[in-house]
């Protein structure tokens, strides 16, 4: 369980939880070297240890089934980029609609939450379509499930939202009403550290 930090209520993990999370991230890093060519774990770990609130966010990604892994580095800012890399859309985030507006528009059979709300609470951003396609270059994800992706405002304004999946060795982008939700659809997020 996350705990409040004495220096202002920031989200933080206990020292034991931090070490457990770092061990899990290192094991995943070593198991999936194709996702982070040219990056050194020692440098990633140093950045993580200096950003305990971001480590809390990675723990939230892990706790909800996202299996976060480092997938790149922004050459301008030096930030490491993490994506949810679970083979299928994270189980603990399924059966949710797109955003709060969509959730509030449902009069009955409301889902428990929305993708945008959960992502904000966790401190992550939904993957964009381009980021989702980049993730798919690192492996085969969502071959049985689908994931909401950040929807352009002009589509959302008209009531729609986008989601993606991988079928027939191809990445597909689809649309649904933002208020829809399915047992096989969640969302994938990104975090910069």
Secondary structure, 3 states (H helix, E strand, C coil): CCEECCCCCCEECCHHHHHHHHHHHHHHHHHCHHHCCCCCHHHHHHHHHCCHHHHHHHHHHHHCCCCEEEEEECCCCCCEEEEECCCCCCHHHCCCECCHHHHHHCCCCCCCCEHHHHHHHHCCEECCHHHHHHHHCCCCCCCCCEEEECCCHHHHHCCEEEEEEEECCEEEEEEEECCCCCCCEEECEEEEC
